[in-house]
Every structure is written in C-alpha cells, then in structure tokens.
C-alpha cells in the first residue's frame, strides 16, 4: 500500500521547509508532493531543497486545483493532505491521520487542532470540516466531481461527499498543532478580507442544492 503526501502551498516560503522535511522523514510516507499554487515568493525554491517532488503551477488556481494536481501525479492508494503553513507538526500527528486508514478501520480521517493556539483551536471546534489535515483513500477522491473547481471550499466538498455516501470517517485530535493565520501572513486588513472570501466560498458550497455523489 503506497502513501503520498500532497501539500498545497501558496507563498509559504517561511514554513514549507519544516513541514515538507518532517513528512519526508516519516516511515509511512512513500512520496511527498508540494504543489505551489502560483506562488510569487520562494516557495518552490525552498521546497526543492528538501528533495521532494515539486509541482509549480503557473497561476493561482485555488487550493482544490493544487490538491488535484498533486493527486494526479501520484499512484498512491492513500493520499495524505497537509497544509503548508503548519506550526508544530510532529510525526505523531501523521501517525494519527494515517494509521486508522491503513488498518482499514475507516476510509478517511480529519485532523482537529487542540492545545495549539486559541484562535485556530476555536475555529476548528466550530467548523471541523474546514481542516486541511486529512488522510483519504484514493478511491474516494476519484469519485468527487469538480474537485479543482472549489477554491476555498475543497474541504467542504470532501465533507459533503463523505456525508452523502456514508463513508466511514474518524476525527483525530492533533495536539499542539496550529497554523499561521491569514492575518499574520498578509496583514490584518488583507488577511481578514481573504478570510471573508474563504467563508463566502464555503457558504456557497453549503447553500448549493447539488449533491455530490
């Protein structure tokens, strides 16, 4: 059983090296693919130094497109999705995401931050379906239409598909893990506007009457 980690990244030069290095060194992960989603900083250059596979998308197409690009370059049975801006990632976190899927107890897992930072913990307690930390059987991803069309709502698209099709899901707690907030990356105003845009994309997914089957 082969496992590929796909890490979508947009302007994450400050954190991508640590995240990619930890994942690359994990005993269960066979391949790491970093997908730069039209980054304009040194994300590609930094990720290349880690010795992982790097896909450099020419333009920013959204997280869904980046995730799909990574999946299409892999033949793995299980895909591990991780955000590129994680803070405090440890091998134990990866174990918690992967092992239930490897042992076939469930078909997918979703990681929930805990005891990391107050605001990121709270956000995931309110809306756990927004987590970008997941392990998913490839067969599930192959059946989700238009995955690349959902920019910020890709996690919602996965959640909807899992719910509609009664797929076995397990939420796993990822203690002492968090990520860099948008307001920290881009300044308060730009970060806040980016967050509003993300929530709008999610609301569009929630209000859609089309079921993903």
C-alpha positions as CSV (number, residue, x, y, z in Angstrom):
1,X,0.0,0.0,0.0
2,X,1.6,3.3,-1.2
3,X,1.1,6.6,0.6
4,X,1.6,10.0,-1.0
5,X,1.6,13.3,1.0
6,X,0.2,16.2,-1.1
7,X,1.0,19.7,0.3
8,X,-0.7,22.6,-1.5
9,X,1.2,25.8,-0.9
10,X,0.7,29.5,-1.8
11,X,3.5,31.8,-0.8
12,X,4.6,29.6,2.2
13,X,8.4,30.1,2.0
14,X,8.7,30.5,5.7
15,X,7.1,27.2,6.7
16,X,7.2,24.8,3.8
17,X,10.8,23.5,4.5
18,X,10.0,22.3,8.0
19,X,6.6,20.8,7.0
20,X,8.0,19.0,3.9
21,X,11.1,17.8,5.8
22,X,9.0,16.2,8.6
23,X,6.7,14.5,6.2
24,X,9.5,13.2,4.0
25,X,11.2,11.6,7.0
26,X,8.1,9.8,8.1
27,X,8.3,6.0,7.9
28,X,4.8,5.5,6.4
29,X,5.0,8.1,3.7
30,X,6.4,6.9,0.4
31,X,6.3,10.2,-1.6
32,X,5.9,13.9,-0.9
33,X,4.5,16.3,-3.5
34,X,4.5,20.0,-2.8
35,X,2.2,21.9,-5.2
36,X,3.0,25.6,-5.5
37,X,-0.3,27.3,-6.4
38,X,1.2,30.1,-8.4
39,X,3.4,31.3,-5.6
40,X,5.3,34.6,-6.1
41,X,7.8,34.1,-3.3
42,X,10.5,31.4,-2.8
43,X,8.1,28.6,-2.0
44,X,9.3,26.5,-5.0
45,X,13.0,27.1,-4.4
46,X,12.8,26.3,-0.7
47,X,10.7,23.1,-1.2
48,X,13.2,21.9,-3.9
49,X,16.0,22.0,-1.3
50,X,14.1,19.4,0.8
51,X,14.4,16.8,-2.0
52,X,10.6,16.3,-2.5
53,X,8.7,16.4,-5.8
54,X,7.6,20.0,-6.6
55,X,4.8,21.0,-9.0
56,X,4.9,24.7,-9.9
57,X,1.5,25.9,-11.2
58,X,2.0,29.0,-13.4
59,X,-1.0,30.8,-11.9
60,X,-3.0,30.7,-8.7
61,X,-5.9,28.4,-9.3
62,X,-7.1,27.7,-5.8
63,X,-6.5,25.0,-3.2
64,X,-8.7,22.5,-4.9
65,X,-6.8,22.7,-8.2
66,X,-3.5,22.4,-6.3
67,X,-4.7,19.3,-4.4
68,X,-6.0,17.7,-7.6
69,X,-2.7,18.4,-9.4
70,X,-0.8,16.6,-6.7
71,X,-3.2,13.6,-6.7
72,X,-2.9,13.3,-10.5
73,X,0.9,13.0,-10.2
74,X,0.6,10.1,-7.7
75,X,-0.4,6.4,-8.0
76,X,-0.8,6.0,-4.2
77,X,-3.6,4.1,-2.5
78,X,-3.8,6.7,0.3
79,X,-3.4,10.4,0.0
80,X,-2.3,12.5,3.0
81,X,-3.2,16.1,2.7
82,X,-1.4,18.6,4.9
83,X,-1.3,22.4,4.9
84,X,2.0,24.1,4.1
85,X,1.7,26.6,6.9
86,X,1.6,24.2,9.9
87,X,3.3,25.1,13.1
88,X,4.5,22.3,15.4
89,X,4.0,19.3,13.1
90,X,5.3,16.1,14.5
91,X,5.5,12.5,13.2
92,X,2.9,11.5,15.8
93,X,0.4,13.8,14.1
94,X,1.0,12.0,10.8
95,X,0.6,8.6,12.6
96,X,-2.8,9.7,13.9
97,X,-4.0,10.6,10.5
98,X,-2.7,7.6,8.6
99,X,-2.9,4.6,10.8
100,X,-6.8,4.3,11.0
101,X,-6.9,4.4,7.2
102,X,-4.0,1.9,6.7
103,X,-5.7,-0.6,9.1
104,X,-9.0,0.0,7.3
105,X,-10.8,0.9,10.4
106,X,-12.1,4.0,8.4
107,X,-11.8,5.3,4.9
108,X,-10.8,8.8,5.8
109,X,-9.6,10.8,8.8
110,X,-9.7,14.5,9.5
111,X,-7.3,16.2,12.0
112,X,-8.6,18.7,14.5
113,X,-6.2,21.1,16.3
114,X,-6.1,21.1,20.1
115,X,-4.0,22.8,22.7
116,X,-2.1,24.7,20.0
117,X,-3.3,28.3,19.7
118,X,-6.6,29.6,21.0
119,X,-7.9,31.1,17.7
120,X,-7.0,28.2,15.5
121,X,-8.3,25.7,18.0
122,X,-11.6,27.5,18.4
123,X,-12.1,27.8,14.6
124,X,-11.8,24.1,14.2
125,X,-14.0,23.3,17.1
126,X,-16.7,25.5,15.5
127,X,-16.2,24.1,12.0
128,X,-14.1,20.9,12.0
129,X,-14.9,20.3,8.3
130,X,-12.5,23.2,7.4
131,X,-9.4,21.2,8.4
132,X,-6.9,20.7,5.7
133,X,-5.2,17.8,7.6
134,X,-6.7,14.6,6.1
135,X,-5.9,11.1,5.0
136,X,-8.1,9.8,2.3
137,X,-8.4,6.6,0.3
138,X,-7.7,7.4,-3.4
139,X,-11.0,5.7,-4.4
140,X,-12.9,8.5,-2.6
141,X,-11.1,11.3,-4.4
142,X,-11.6,9.6,-7.8
143,X,-15.3,9.8,-7.3
144,X,-15.6,13.5,-6.4
145,X,-16.5,15.7,-9.4
146,X,-15.0,19.1,-9.9
147,X,-12.6,18.9,-7.0
148,X,-10.4,21.5,-8.7
149,X,-13.3,24.0,-9.1
150,X,-13.7,24.6,-5.4
151,X,-11.1,27.2,-4.3
152,X,-11.5,27.6,-0.6
153,X,-14.4,25.1,-0.3
154,X,-12.5,22.0,-1.1
155,X,-12.6,20.7,2.5
156,X,-16.4,21.3,2.4
157,X,-16.7,19.4,-0.9
158,X,-14.9,16.4,0.7
159,X,-17.1,16.6,3.8
160,X,-20.3,16.7,1.7
161,X,-19.3,13.7,-0.4
162,X,-18.3,11.7,2.7
163,X,-21.7,12.5,4.4
164,X,-23.9,11.8,1.4
165,X,-22.2,8.5,0.7
166,X,-22.0,7.3,4.3
167,X,-18.2,7.0,4.2
168,X,-16.5,6.0,7.5
169,X,-14.8,9.0,8.9
170,X,-12.8,9.5,12.1
171,X,-11.9,12.8,13.6
172,X,-8.4,12.7,15.3
173,X,-7.0,15.2,17.7
174,X,-3.7,16.8,16.7
175,X,-2.4,18.3,20.0
176,X,0.0,21.2,20.0
177,X,-0.5,21.8,16.3
178,X,-1.7,25.0,14.6
179,X,-1.0,27.1,11.5
180,X,-0.2,30.6,10.5
181,X,-3.3,32.7,10.3
182,X,-4.2,34.7,7.2
183,X,-4.0,38.0,9.2
184,X,-0.4,37.1,10.2
185,X,0.7,36.3,6.7
186,X,-0.9,39.3,4.8
187,X,-1.5,41.9,7.5
188,X,-4.8,42.4,9.3
189,X,-6.9,44.0,6.5
190,X,-5.7,41.8,3.6
191,X,-5.8,38.7,5.8
192,X,-9.3,39.5,7.1
193,X,-10.6,40.1,3.5
194,X,-9.0,36.8,2.4
195,X,-10.8,35.1,5.3
196,X,-14.1,36.6,4.3
197,X,-13.6,35.3,0.8
198,X,-12.8,31.9,2.1
199,X,-16.0,31.9,4.2
200,X,-18.0,33.0,1.2
201,X,-16.8,30.1,-0.9
202,X,-17.7,27.7,1.9
203,X,-21.2,29.2,2.3
204,X,-21.7,28.8,-1.5
205,X,-20.9,25.1,-1.0
206,X,-23.3,24.8,2.0
207,X,-26.2,26.5,0.2
208,X,-25.8,24.5,-3.0
209,X,-28.6,22.2,-3.7
210,X,-26.4,19.9,-5.9
211,X,-25.4,16.8,-4.0
212,X,-22.0,15.3,-4.7
213,X,-22.3,11.6,-5.4
